[in-house]
Amino acid sequence: MSDENAKYWYNLETHAVEQGYASPAIDRAGPFDTAEEAARAPEILRERSKQWAEDDARDANWGADGATR
């Protein structure tokens, strides 16, 4: 098991990269393995959110074309 206190986090309030649990959980995104990855957190979160929305839309439309298994 990895030590998450050694991981990097993106502070959503200050927009700073932090190592360990420097800020309250509600203000942190992560963990990330590197400071560089944490610095890209807003971009990474947007990409993941877009993918989740596409997956949800695909799931919601499953079988909508009338095809059966």
Wavefront OBJ file of the C-alpha trace (Angstrom):
o trace
v 0.000 0.000 0.000
v 1.363 3.403 -0.937
v 1.830 6.264 1.482
v -0.699 8.866 0.325
v 0.939 11.455 2.567
v 3.865 11.325 0.120
v 1.552 11.859 -2.854
v 0.710 15.205 -4.459
v -2.619 16.997 -4.358
v -4.103 19.965 -6.192
v -5.698 22.541 -3.918
v -8.965 23.614 -5.542
v -9.107 26.852 -3.524
v -5.545 28.140 -3.878
v -4.716 26.332 -7.164
v -1.439 25.216 -5.614
v 0.194 21.801 -5.693
v 0.686 20.351 -2.221
v 2.398 17.262 -0.924
v 0.570 15.257 1.686
v -2.510 16.285 3.596
v -1.728 20.006 3.893
v -5.310 21.131 3.244
v -8.780 19.896 4.205
v -10.034 17.028 2.032
v -12.836 19.141 0.572
v -10.240 21.481 -0.960
v -8.031 18.744 -2.472
v -8.081 16.821 -5.751
v -5.900 13.783 -6.025
v -3.811 12.002 -5.127
v -1.321 12.236 -7.955
v 2.038 10.494 -8.195
v 4.012 13.569 -9.269
v 3.844 17.312 -8.711
v 3.656 17.794 -12.484
v 0.602 15.563 -12.721
v -1.040 17.401 -9.808
v -0.402 20.721 -11.561
v -2.414 19.388 -14.517
v -5.329 18.452 -12.222
v -7.879 20.874 -13.750
v -7.162 19.494 -17.231
v -7.196 15.891 -16.012
v -10.479 16.437 -14.159
v -12.083 17.976 -17.266
v -10.929 15.016 -19.403
v -12.255 12.474 -16.897
v -15.532 14.330 -16.491
v -16.029 14.408 -20.260
v -15.321 10.673 -20.494
v -17.729 9.895 -17.634
v -20.460 11.987 -19.300
v -19.920 10.145 -22.592
v -20.038 6.789 -20.785
v -23.219 7.786 -18.941
v -24.871 8.928 -22.171
v -23.905 5.673 -23.891
v -25.278 3.667 -20.946
v -28.499 5.698 -20.906
v -29.025 5.032 -24.613
v -28.176 1.337 -24.475
v -30.809 -0.572 -26.402
v -32.524 2.635 -27.556
v -32.137 1.597 -31.183
v -34.477 -1.349 -30.631
v -31.747 -3.932 -30.966
v -31.867 -6.858 -28.599
v -29.128 -9.154 -27.440
l 1 2 3 4 5 6 7 8 9 10 11 12 13 14 15 16 17 18 19 20 21 22 23 24 25 26 27 28 29 30 31 32 33 34 35 36 37 38 39 40 41 42 43 44 45 46 47 48 49 50 51 52 53 54 55 56 57 58 59 60 61 62 63 64 65 66 67 68 69
